[in-house]
Amino acid sequence: MNLVSAGLSDRGRVRPRNEDALLLRPERGLFAVADGMGGHVGGDIASRVAVDVLDELGPDGLDAEQLRSIFLAAHGAILRAVSADPTLSGMGTTMTALRVRPENDGCLIIHTGDSRAYRFRDPQLHQLTRDHTWVQDQVDAGLLQPEQARAHPYSSVLTSALGIVNGEPEIQVVDVPCDAGDTILLCTDGLTAGLADQDIARLLSREPDMDAAARAFIAAANDAGGSDNITVALVRLLASGQ
Ligand code: CA
């Protein structure tokens, strides 16, 4: 698989620390974003533990079951860190990972929490992940409109994350058909809090350079208030030989 990729993580304009984490391993076709939370100091530890476990356990040629077991290993590693240091109690993290298969035969997305993966096939932007949030449950039940969910006071209440649930986290696996020219975006909710889907699509359509697009996403989210940490990973698939 030929690809070009870029990624950036930014503290934003309000939060004192950046609790997001970013993993870019283009040589292995492996990418992830994670959004840590909770505890006095724990959020940045939880997100870092999760992407480090993925980095260490994620060899070439990962399949869906291996990715799922790596997510459960990350969940266990966070729980063990809390057992060893109770001041970390309550920490947890989202994680959304992309594995690009060789030979242009598609991508795997593995996900828990409210970070997101999108596929952009100009001009269509398609959200690949389902938010594991209370408001998404209400939308799915027909009790809230999607636009109400974005501004809802409970919009950040998660129903699944690594490290913070009783029992196993809910892990979504998506097998995504991908073609040369498609772009996959992974992002934490600091991006989607400030930018609607049409803003994301417009920016990707206008900016073919992945590094420039990543910088433009951070700038746009900060222009929208920068109320949260912002992390993006961008991967454009190329035809072989390109
Ligand atoms: Ca966040």
Residues whose N, C-alpha, C, O or C-beta is under 5 A from the ligand:
A	BS01	CA	D35 T188 D189 G190 D228 N229
